Amino acid sequence: MAGALDAFLAPVQFLKGVGPARAEVLEAAGISTNLDLLQYYPRRYLDRSNTCTVRELATADGPATVIATVRATADIKRRPRRFEVVCEDDEGQRFRCVWFRRVNWVSSAFASGDRVAFHGRAKMFRGQPSMSHPEFDKLDEDAPKLDTGRIIALYPGTAELQKVRLSSKAFRRIIFGLIRDHGLSFPEILPDDIRERYSLIEGRVALRAIHFPKNQEELDAARRRLIFEELFFFQLMLGKLRVTRTRARAPRFDAPGHAAQRFIANLPFALTKGQERVIGEIAADTRSGKQMNRLLQGDVGSGKTVVAVAAMMQAIDSGYQAAFMAPTEILAEQHYANLRRYFDFLEVNTRLLVGGQRKQQRREILQDIASGNTRIVVGTHALIQEGVEFARLGLTVVDEQHRFGVMQRAEITSKGHRPHVLLMTATPIPRSLALTLYGDLDVSVMRERPAHRKPIRTVLAGEKQRPQVYRALTGELAQGRQVYVVYPLVAESEKLDLKDAESGLQTLRAAFPDTTVDLLHGRMSSEQKESVMRRFSAGETGILVATTVVEVGVDVPNATVMVIEHAERFGLSQLHQLRGRVGRGAAESTCYLMAGVKRTEEAGIRLQAMVDTNDGFKISETDLRLRGAGDFFGTKQSGVAEFRIADLTRDGEVLTAAREAALSITEADPAFDTEANRVMGAYYNAFYVDRRMPLAKIG
């Protein structure tokens, strides 16, 4: 079947116009095969399908294309230096083009008599149309007209590509030759019934039309086909992962027993309907004998930790160990302190495993875990490192899972015999992104807050309002409440004119002399951080000055005020997480967004979204719209596709169709054995499993 893919798999080096030097540069840009080149999609297009004369250029509304002959050139050295070209169209009408930048390069590009297509916006200068810095293409009358008289593609460029003269024009020439010489050999990689069901054009037509569209309608059809194709193969991978995992045998838990029932019975509040539903879903998963891989999306303050503890208690009742993973040491330490309140009461042996522990202490903990004496282990990614052996690991809970790479997520299942996995996030994920990142998982969503928690009031304030904000803090502190003040920097920066936590500590101590003010940041040792948080949790500290180390995991119900300095500098998801550190008790809480006067339009939208709603799901939709899917979590996850043409903020409808199509195949023919699916299967193995998607090999 590989023969069907030969036209895609062939190296680009042997294409006309490439050669060894260009091939080396292309490979550095991720282009080594013909298919890589075909999937080096244009970044945008210029519509030059309609050219005009100089007479028409004088009245054109917007950019226009004129084909003309160069009649004269002039390199004018006096300041400002410029290069001018006088051109004449076929009617004998003249116009001028002028460049003030890259003059040395432009001046060598033209000679009298050249036929050139100029594209730009014209203005009248001394009674004659003139273009400044127009795009231009010199026309070869003997070559196919790839650069004018049509919609032409413009390609992403880099300095390295330019060094070997790989401009958009060069790409068009090379790709045209590839399609002309090999286009009929391009295989159809989507099954016919899928193509017909979703009204998709042929693959080879789409690959030609995305680079050389005849018109806008054809370009739209090509784009839709290729977006569908890209999302379809990613969903195919997730579907295969799901099949692999649901067929794998895993620990079979008993129904929730004494420990789980005792834990829930002794909670000081009633479970929400959402918590009851998810606890039931987890219980059903873990009793099935198949591995649970469930993502729990719960907005800030929705009570995810209680659900996780109930699941861990079910593991304990069934004779298994449970692990709880957090992304940073400070969060692991916070969770350990909070979880021990439950586990000590339930007489369950719990240990903390993080990177900075003494060798002797670590050795004892590892022995306890390996012997089974430790039933619950809380820690960082240290839990999945070599040398950590569990006696009988049955469940792993991963908190704030988006901070772990996908490959790390897969490593979790290698500890023990396919333990059940519960992933938790307080970053609500829009549906299109959830289907893409977690399409292989079962997803539970908890939107409601426990009845004893009130909505958080959010106030946007500036420096002029600081006295009022400080008076409000004084009132809360007088009632025995506590306050967070978060800064974007630990220390003063020479490059950034921003307030910092160390300076803020001194300012706040001066402003609140009768209050204990403490400092917490990521550069402190584990012992220092633990000591600071212990004092704050115990109510000994009134104001905690911090960086974003308090973004998640910190749970102090008595804290009722969050002040975020330079709020315009924080991302929307981060602002929502920080706000969620208050409002965890029964008292009304407030979040003050202290924003500078200088702020971008996007920062204004972020801040207003925070004021308008407490709903994390609405906030996440705004965040996705502002930032795009590629950077939704701030950092791209290892193992997650970087799509070449699909855009999850735009293509949700196509994603739904592609997922539906992919699942119909993985459920009916997961090995791709049928004749109709063989070319598709060969393509999947060649270009996804082997080259683009290391995650596809997991399972």
C-alpha positions in Angstrom: 0.0 0.0 0.0 3.0 2.3 0.4 3.2 2.5 -3.4 0.0 4.5 -3.4 1.8 7.1 -1.3 5.0 7.3 -3.4 4.1 10.7 -4.9 3.6 12.1 -1.4 6.7 10.4 0.2 9.2 11.3 -2.5 11.9 13.8 -1.3 11.6 17.4 -2.4 15.3 17.6 -3.3 14.7 16.1 -6.7 12.0 18.6 -7.7 12.9 21.1 -10.4 14.0 24.3 -8.8 15.1 22.7 -5.5 18.4 20.9 -5.4 20.6 20.1 -2.3 21.1 23.6 -0.9 17.4 24.5 -1.0 16.4 21.1 0.2 18.6 21.5 3.3 16.9 24.9 4.1 13.4 23.4 3.4 14.1 20.5 5.7 15.0 23.0 8.5 11.5 24.5 7.9 9.9 21.1 8.2 9.6 20.4 4.5 11.3 17.2 3.4 8.7 15.3 1.2 6.4 16.3 -1.6 3.5 16.2 0.8 5.2 18.5 3.3 5.6 21.0 0.4 2.0 20.6 -0.6 1.0 21.2 3.0 3.1 24.4 3.3 -0.1 26.3 2.9 -0.2 30.0 1.8 -0.5 32.5 4.6 -2.7 34.7 2.5 -3.8 35.5 -1.0 -3.8 38.5 -3.4 -6.6 38.7 -5.8 -5.0 39.7 -9.0 -7.7 38.0 -11.2 -8.6 41.4 -12.5 -6.0 43.8 -13.9 -6.6 47.3 -14.8 -5.2 50.1 -17.0 -3.5 53.2 -15.8 -6.7 55.2 -16.6 -8.6 52.8 -14.3 -5.9 52.9 -11.7 -6.4 56.6 -11.1 -10.0 56.0 -9.8 -9.4 52.5 -8.3 -10.9 52.1 -4.8 -8.3 50.0 -3.0 -5.3 47.9 -4.2 -5.1 47.1 -7.9 -2.9 45.2 -10.4 -1.4 46.9 -13.5 0.7 45.1 -16.1 3.2 47.5 -17.6 6.5 47.8 -19.3 9.5 49.5 -17.6 10.5 52.6 -19.5 13.0 54.3 -17.1 14.6 53.9 -13.7 16.3 56.3 -11.4 18.3 55.8 -8.1 18.0 59.2 -6.4 20.8 59.5 -3.9 19.7 62.7 -2.1 17.9 62.3 1.2 15.6 60.7 1.5 17.2 58.2 -0.9 14.6 56.6 -3.2 14.4 54.4 -6.3 11.8 55.3 -9.0 10.5 53.3 -11.9 8.5 54.9 -14.7 6.1 52.4 -16.4 3.8 52.4 -19.4 0.7 50.2 -19.9 -0.5 48.8 -23.3 -2.5 52.0 -23.9 0.6 54.1 -23.6 -0.4 55.6 -20.3 2.4 56.1 -17.7 2.6 55.8 -14.0 5.3 55.9 -11.4 6.5 53.4 -8.6 8.7 54.5 -5.8 10.7 52.7 -3.0 12.3 54.3 0.0 13.3 51.0 1.6 15.6 48.2 0.4 16.7 50.5 -2.4 19.9 48.6 -3.2 18.0 45.4 -3.8 15.1 47.0 -5.7 17.4 49.0 -7.9 18.9 45.8 -9.3 15.6 44.2 -10.0 14.5 46.3 -13.0 15.8 46.9 -16.5 14.2 49.0 -19.3 11.8 46.8 -21.3 10.9 44.5 -18.5 7.2 43.4 -18.4 6.1 43.6 -14.8 2.8 43.2 -12.8 2.7 45.9 -10.1 0.2 45.5 -7.3 -0.6 48.2 -4.8 -2.7 51.2 -3.8 -2.2 54.2 -6.1 -2.3 57.9 -5.2 -2.0 60.9 -7.5 1.4 62.6 -7.4 1.9 65.7 -9.6 -1.0 64.7 -11.8 0.1 61.1 -12.3 -0.8 57.8 -10.5 1.9 56.7 -8.2 2.5 53.5 -6.1 4.7 53.4 -3.0 6.4 50.1 -2.3 4.2 48.0 -4.6 4.5 44.3 -4.8 5.7 43.3 -8.2 6.3 40.2 -10.3 8.4 40.2 -13.4 6.5 38.3 -16.1 8.0 35.6 -18.3 5.8 35.5 -21.3 6.9 31.9 -22.0 6.1 30.6 -18.5 2.6 29.9 -17.1 1.1 33.1 -15.6 1.4 32.1 -11.9 1.9 35.6 -10.6 -0.8 37.8 -12.1 -4.2 37.7 -13.6 -5.4 35.3 -10.9 -5.7 34.8 -7.2 -2.1 34.3 -6.1 -0.7 32.6 -3.0 1.7 34.2 -0.6 3.8 31.9 1.6 5.2 32.1 5.1 8.8 33.3 4.8 11.9 33.3 7.0 15.3 34.8 6.7 16.8 31.3 6.0 14.4 30.8 3.1 15.3 34.2 1.7 19.0 33.4 1.8 18.5 30.7 -0.9 16.0 32.9 -2.8 12.9 30.9 -1.7 10.3 33.7 -2.1 6.6 33.3 -2.6 7.3 33.5 -6.3 9.8 30.6 -6.0 7.4 28.5 -4.0 4.7 29.0 -6.6 7.1 27.9 -9.4 8.2 24.8 -7.5 4.7 23.7 -6.3 3.3 24.3 -9.8 6.0 22.0 -11.2 5.2 19.3 -8.6 1.5 19.4 -9.3 2.0 19.5 -13.1 4.4 16.5 -13.1 2.9 14.3 -10.3 -0.6 15.6 -9.6 -2.3 12.7 -11.3 -0.5 10.3 -8.9 -1.7 12.0 -5.7 -3.9 9.4 -4.0 -7.4 10.0 -2.6 -6.8 9.5 1.2 -10.4 9.9 2.4 -12.8 7.0 1.9 -15.3 7.7 -0.9 -18.4 7.4 1.4 -16.9 10.0 3.8 -16.2 12.4 0.9 -19.7 12.0 -0.5 -21.4 12.2 2.9 -19.7 15.5 3.8 -19.7 17.0 0.2 -15.9 17.3 0.0 -14.0 17.9 -3.3 -11.3 15.4 -4.4 -8.0 15.6 -2.6 -5.8 16.2 -5.6 -8.2 19.0 -6.7 -8.0 20.6 -3.3 -4.2 20.4 -3.2 -4.0 22.2 -6.6 -6.7 24.8 -5.7 -5.3 25.7 -2.3 -2.1 26.9 -4.2 -3.6 27.9 -7.6 -7.3 28.6 -7.2 -9.3 29.4 -10.3 -11.7 31.5 -8.3 -12.8 32.3 -4.8 -15.5 29.5 -4.8 -12.9 26.9 -5.6 -10.5 28.2 -3.0 -13.3 28.0 -0.3 -14.0 24.4 -1.3 -10.3 23.5 -1.2 -9.9 25.1 2.2 -12.9 23.3 3.6 -11.7 19.9 2.3 -8.2 20.3 3.7 -9.4 21.6 7.1 -11.8 18.6 7.3 -8.9 16.3 6.3 -6.5 17.6 9.0 -9.1 17.5 11.8 -10.3 14.1 10.6 -6.9 12.4 10.9 -6.3 13.9 14.3 -9.7 12.7 15.5 -8.9 9.3 13.9 -5.8 9.2 16.2 -7.9 10.1 19.3 -10.5 7.5 18.3 -7.9 4.8 18.0 -6.5 5.8 21.4 -10.0 5.5 22.9 -10.5 2.1 21.4 -7.1 0.9 22.8 -7.8 2.2 26.2 -11.4 1.0 26.5 -10.3 -2.5 25.5 -7.4 -2.6 28.0 -8.0 -4.3 31.3 -7.6 -2.3 34.4 -8.2 -2.6 38.2 -11.8 -3.4 38.9 -12.9 -1.4 42.0 -15.6 -2.3 44.4 -18.6 -0.1 45.0 -17.8 2.9 47.2 -17.3 1.4 50.7 -16.7 2.4 54.3 -14.0 5.0 53.7 -15.8 6.7 50.8 -19.1 6.7 52.6 -17.6 8.0 55.9 -15.8 10.8 54.0 -19.0 12.1 52.3 -21.1 11.7 55.5 -18.7 13.9 57.5 -18.5 16.8 55.0 -19.7 20.0 56.6 -21.8 20.8 53.5 -24.1 18.9 51.1 -22.7 17.8 47.7 -23.9 19.7 44.6 -25.9 17.7 42.0 -22.8 18.1 39.7 -20.5 16.5 42.4 -23.0 13.6 42.9 -23.2 13.0 39.2 -19.5 12.9 38.6 -18.8 10.8 41.7 -21.3 8.3 40.2 -19.7 8.4 36.7 -16.2 7.7 38.3 -17.6 4.9 40.4 -19.2 3.3 37.3 -16.0 3.7 35.3 -13.7 2.1 37.9 -16.1 -0.8 38.4 -16.2 -1.7 34.7 -12.8 -3.5 34.5 -11.8 -1.1 31.8 -9.3 1.8 32.3 -11.0 5.1 33.2 -9.6 8.1 31.4 -11.9 10.9 32.5 -11.4 14.7 32.3 -13.2 16.7 35.0 -13.7 20.3 34.0 -14.9 22.2 37.0 -15.0 26.0 37.2 -13.1 27.7 40.0 -14.7 26.8 43.3 -17.0 24.1 42.0 -15.6 21.5 44.4 -13.4 19.2 42.2 -11.1 18.3 45.2 -14.0 16.7 47.0 -14.8 14.6 43.9 -11.1 13.5 43.7 -11.0 12.5 47.4 -14.2 10.4 47.0 -12.6 8.6 44.0 -9.4 8.0 46.0 -11.4 6.6 48.9 -13.1 4.2 46.5 -9.6 3.0 45.5 -8.6 2.6 49.2 -11.9 0.7 49.8 -10.9 -1.7 47.0 -7.4 -2.4 48.3 -5.5 -0.1 45.9 -3.2 2.9 46.3 -3.9 6.3 44.8 -1.6 9.1 43.6 -2.4 12.8 43.4 -0.2 14.8 41.0 0.1 18.6 40.9 2.2 20.7 38.5 4.4 22.5 41.0 5.9 21.8 44.4 4.0 24.6 46.1 0.7 23.3 44.8 1.6 19.7 45.7 2.5 21.0 49.2 -0.8 22.9 49.4 -2.8 19.9 48.3 -1.0 17.7 50.8 -1.8 20.0 53.7 -5.5 20.2 52.6 -5.9 16.5 51.8 -4.4 15.4 55.2 -7.4 17.1 56.9 -9.5 14.4 55.3 -7.1 11.5 55.3 -5.8 11.8 58.9 -9.5 11.8 60.0 -10.0 8.7 57.9 -6.8 7.1 59.2 -5.3 6.7 55.7 -1.5 6.9 55.5 -0.5 9.8 53.2 2.9 10.9 52.0 4.3 13.9 50.0 6.9 13.2 47.3 8.5 16.2 45.7 11.9 16.9 44.1 13.6 18.9 46.9 13.4 16.4 49.7 16.5 15.0 51.6 17.8 11.7 50.3 17.1 9.8 53.5 13.5 11.2 53.7 13.0 10.3 50.0 14.3 6.8 50.5 11.9 6.2 53.3 8.9 7.5 51.3 9.8 5.4 48.3 10.0 2.3 50.6 6.7 3.1 52.1 5.1 3.5 48.6 6.7 0.2 47.3 5.6 -1.7 50.4 2.0 -0.5 50.1 2.1 1.0 53.6 1.5 4.5 52.0 -2.0 4.4 50.5 -2.1 8.0 49.2 0.9 9.8 47.6 0.7 13.5 46.8 3.5 14.9 44.6 4.7 16.6 41.4 5.8 14.9 38.2 8.4 13.2 40.5 5.7 10.6 41.0 6.1 9.3 37.4 9.9 9.3 37.4 12.1 6.2 37.3 12.6 4.6 40.7 9.1 5.3 42.0 7.4 1.9 42.4 3.9 1.4 43.7 2.7 -1.8 45.4 -0.8 -1.6 43.9 -1.6 1.7 42.2 -5.2 1.8 41.2 -5.9 5.5 40.6 -4.0 8.6 39.6 -5.5 12.1 39.9 -3.8 14.8 37.9 -4.7 18.4 39.0 -4.4 21.3 36.6 -3.6 18.7 34.0 -3.1 21.3 31.2 0.3 22.1 32.7 1.5 18.6 32.0 2.5 17.6 28.5 0.5 14.9 26.8 3.5 12.6 26.8 3.7 13.0 30.6 0.1 12.2 30.8 0.8 8.9 29.0 3.6 8.0 31.3 1.2 8.0 34.2 -0.5 4.9 32.9 2.9 3.0 33.0 2.9 3.1 36.8 1.1 0.0 38.0 -1.1 -2.1 35.8 -3.0 0.6 33.8 -4.3 2.6 36.8 -7.5 4.6 36.3 -6.8 8.3 35.5 -8.8 11.3 36.6 -7.6 14.5 35.0 -8.9 17.8 36.6 -8.8 21.3 35.3 -10.2 24.6 36.7 -9.6 26.1 33.2 -12.9 25.6 31.5 -12.2 24.5 27.9 -14.5 25.5 25.0 -16.1 22.6 23.3 -14.1 22.8 20.1 -10.8 22.7 22.0 -11.9 19.9 24.3 -12.9 17.7 21.4 -9.4 18.3 19.9 -7.2 18.0 23.0 -9.2 15.4 24.9 -11.2 13.6 22.3 -9.9 10.3 23.5 -11.2 11.0 27.0 -14.6 10.9 28.7 -15.5 14.4 29.9 -17.4 15.5 33.0 -18.4 19.1 33.5 -19.3 20.8 36.8 -20.6 24.3 36.5 -22.4 25.0 39.7 -20.8 26.3 42.9 -21.6 24.8 46.3 -24.5 26.6 47.9 -22.4 28.1 50.7 -20.2 30.0 48.2 -21.3 33.4 47.0 -20.4 35.1 43.7 -17.2 37.2 43.8 -17.7 40.9 43.2 -15.1 42.2 40.7 -14.1 45.9 40.6 -11.9 47.5 37.9 -9.8 50.3 39.5 -6.9 52.6 38.7 -4.3 54.5 40.8 -6.9 57.2 41.6 -9.1 54.7 43.3 -6.3 53.2 45.4 -7.3 55.1 48.6 -10.8 53.6 48.3 -9.4 50.1 47.7 -7.1 50.4 50.8 -10.1 51.6 52.9 -12.0 48.5 51.8 -9.0 46.3 52.8 -8.9 48.0 56.2 -12.6 47.2 56.7 -12.1 43.5 55.8 -8.9 43.2 58.0 -10.8 44.7 60.9 -13.4 41.9 60.7 -10.6 39.3 60.9 -10.6 38.6 57.1 -7.4 38.1 55.0 -6.2 39.6 51.7 -4.1 38.5 48.7 -2.1 41.1 46.7 -0.7 39.7 43.5 2.1 41.3 41.5 3.4 40.4 38.0 7.1 40.5 39.1 9.1 39.2 42.0 11.6 42.0 42.0 12.1 45.4 40.4 13.0 45.2 36.7 15.2 47.6 34.7 13.3 46.7 31.5 9.7 46.8 32.7 8.0 49.7 34.5 5.9 47.5 36.7 5.2 47.2 40.4 6.9 44.1 42.0 6.2 41.9 45.0 9.3 42.8 47.0 8.6 46.6 46.7 4.9 45.9 47.3 5.7 44.2 50.5 7.4 47.3 51.9 4.6 49.6 50.6 1.9 47.5 52.2 3.7 47.1 55.5 3.9 50.9 55.6 0.2 51.3 54.6 -1.1 48.7 57.1 1.3 48.9 60.1 -1.0 47.0 62.4 -1.3 44.0 60.0 1.2 41.1 59.5 2.2 41.3 55.8 4.1 38.3 54.3 5.7 37.5 51.0 5.4 34.4 48.8 7.0 33.7 45.4 8.4 30.9 43.3 12.1 31.6 44.0 11.7 30.7 47.7 12.7 27.3 49.0 10.1 24.6 49.7 10.5 25.1 53.4 10.1 28.9 53.1 7.0 28.6 51.0 5.4 26.0 53.2 6.1 28.2 56.3 4.5 31.3 54.7 1.4 29.3 53.6 1.1 27.7 56.9 1.0 31.1 58.7 -1.5 32.4 56.2 -3.7 29.3 56.4 -3.6 29.6 60.2 -4.7 33.3 60.0 -1.5 34.6 61.5 -0.8 36.7 58.3 -3.3 39.3 57.3 -2.0 40.3 53.9 -0.2 37.8 51.6 1.9 39.5 48.9 2.5 37.0 46.1 3.3 36.3 42.5 1.1 33.9 40.5 2.3 31.0 42.6 -1.1 31.4 44.3 -2.9 31.0 40.9 -4.3 27.6 41.7 -4.5 25.1 44.5 -4.3 27.6 47.5 -7.5 27.2 49.6 -7.9 29.7 52.5 -11.7 30.2 53.1 -11.1 33.2 55.4 -9.4 35.2 52.5 -12.0 37.6 51.1 -10.1 40.1 49.0 -7.9 39.6 46.0 -6.0 42.6 44.7 -4.3 42.1 41.3 -1.7 44.8 40.5 -1.1 45.6 36.8 -4.1 43.4 36.0 -3.8 44.5 32.3 -0.6 42.4 32.1 -2.3 39.1 33.0 -4.1 36.7 30.7 -7.8 36.2 31.1 -7.6 32.6 32.3 -4.9 33.6 34.8 -7.1 36.5 36.1 -10.0 34.1 36.6 -7.8 31.6 38.4 -6.4 34.3 40.7 -9.9 35.6 41.5 -10.9 32.1 42.4 -8.5 32.1 45.4 -11.2 34.1 47.3 -14.9 33.4 47.6 -14.1 30.0 49.1 -15.9 30.6 52.3 -19.4 31.8 53.3 -18.4 35.6 53.4 -18.9 37.9 50.4 -15.6 38.4 48.5 -14.2 41.0 46.2 -11.5 41.1 43.5 -9.9 44.4 42.7 -8.3 44.6 39.2 -5.7 47.4 39.6 -5.0 48.4 35.9 -2.7 50.9 34.5 -3.9 53.7 32.2 -1.9 52.4 29.3 -3.6 49.3 28.1 -4.2 47.6 24.8 -7.7 47.2 23.3 -7.4 43.4 24.0 -6.5 44.1 27.6 -9.6 46.2 27.9 -11.7 43.4 26.6 -10.1 41.0 29.1 -10.7 43.3 32.1 -14.3 44.0 31.1 -15.0 40.2 30.7 -13.8 39.7 34.3 -16.1 42.5 35.6 -19.1 41.1 33.6 -19.1 37.5 34.6 -17.9 34.9 37.2 -18.7 32.1 34.7 -15.4 30.5 33.7 -16.9 28.9 30.6 -18.0 32.2 29.2 -14.5 33.6 30.1 -12.8 30.7 28.3 -14.8 31.4 25.1 -13.6 35.0 25.2 -10.0 33.9 26.0 -10.0 31.4 23.0 -11.4 34.1 20.7 -8.7 36.6 21.8 -5.7 34.3 21.8 -6.5 31.5 19.4 -6.2 27.8 20.1 -2.5 27.5 19.7 -1.7 29.5 22.8 -4.9 29.0 24.8 -3.0 27.5 27.8 -0.1 29.9 27.5 2.3 27.1 26.4 1.8 24.6 23.7 1.4 21.0 24.9 4.0 18.4 23.8 2.3 15.8 21.6 -0.6 18.1 20.6 -1.0 18.9 16.9 -0.1 22.2 15.6 -2.6 22.4 12.8 -1.4 23.7 9.5 -4.6 25.0 8.1 -7.4 24.3 10.7 -8.2 27.0 13.2 -10.3 25.8 16.2 -11.6 29.3 16.9 -13.2 29.3 13.4 -13.7 25.7 12.4 -15.8 24.3 15.1 -18.5 23.1 12.7 -16.0 21.3 10.5 -14.4 19.8 13.6 -17.8 18.3 14.7 -18.3 16.7 11.3 -14.7 15.4 11.2 -15.0 13.9 14.6 -18.3 12.2 13.7 -16.7 10.8 10.5 -13.6 9.5 12.3 -15.5 7.8 15.1 -17.7 6.0 12.6 -14.5 4.4 11.2 -12.7 3.7 14.5 -15.8 2.0 15.9 -16.4 -0.1 12.9 -12.9 -0.8 11.5 -10.2 0.3 14.1 -7.5 -1.6 12.3 -8.4 0.0 8.9 -8.5 -3.5 7.4 -11.4 -3.0 4.9 -10.6 -2.2 1.3 -12.3 1.2 1.5 -10.1 2.2 4.4 -6.7 0.9 3.3 -5.2 4.0 1.6 -6.5 6.1 4.5 -4.9 3.7 7.0 -1.6 3.7 5.1 -1.6 7.5 5.1 -2.4 7.6 8.8 0.5 5.3 9.6 3.0 7.1 7.3 2.2 10.7 8.2 0.6 10.6 11.7 1.9 7.7 13.7 5.5 7.7 12.3 6.1 11.4 11.7 3.7 14.0 13.2 2.0 12.5 16.2 4.1 10.7 18.8 0.9 10.5 20.9 -0.6 8.1 18.3 2.0 5.5 19.4 0.7 5.5 23.0 -1.7 2.9 24.2 
